[in-house]
Amino acid sequence: MRSAFVGALLGATLAIPAAAQEAGDPAAGESEFRKCRACHMIQDGSGADIVKGGATGPNLWNIVGSPIAHMEGYNYGDGLLAAKAANPDLVWTEEELIAYVTDPTAWVREKSGDDSVRSKMTFKLARNQADLAAYLTTVSPDAPAE
């Protein structure tokens, strides 16, 4: 009887869509963003700082819903540019951001189809990726409604 209950519970859990299982908490993601500030800032379109940070990485204002490697004047790495060349219509979604921050080089290799490219971003976020993506959605006023 117990194994039947556990099996039913497990089956019900697996039936939940992956997006629902990974729904992030924007407040926790805002805290998680502290790890990103060394390289990234969030500065709105008028130049007001939302989160002061570094300029090594691109500004992450309005990132969700934007095409990959879209910021004018930013020197993107070969890996991200190869991913863009292979997928010119690819935009940053919460799911893409989760995959990217988990392992940026694996992501650019998958998206580009080239196992020799690397991401300039060497940092990997080991947990709370969905929280970070949910937070970035809150600073992306042009993000499409899901």
Sequence and secondary structure as in RCSB ss.txt:
>XXXX:A:sequence
MRSAFVGALLGATLAIPAAAQEAGDPAAGESEFRKCRACHMIQDGSGADIVKGGATGPNLWNIVGSPIAHMEGYN
YGDGLLAAKAANPDLVWTEEELIAYVTDPTAWVREKSGDDSVRSKMTFKLARNQADLAAYLTTVSPDAPAE
>XXXX:A:secstr
 HHHHHHHHHHHHHHS HHHHT   HHHHHHHGGGTTTT  EE TTS EEE   SSS   TT TTSBTT  TT  
  HHHHHHHHH TT B  HHHHHHHHH HHHHHHHHHT TT   S      S HHHHHHHHHHT TT    
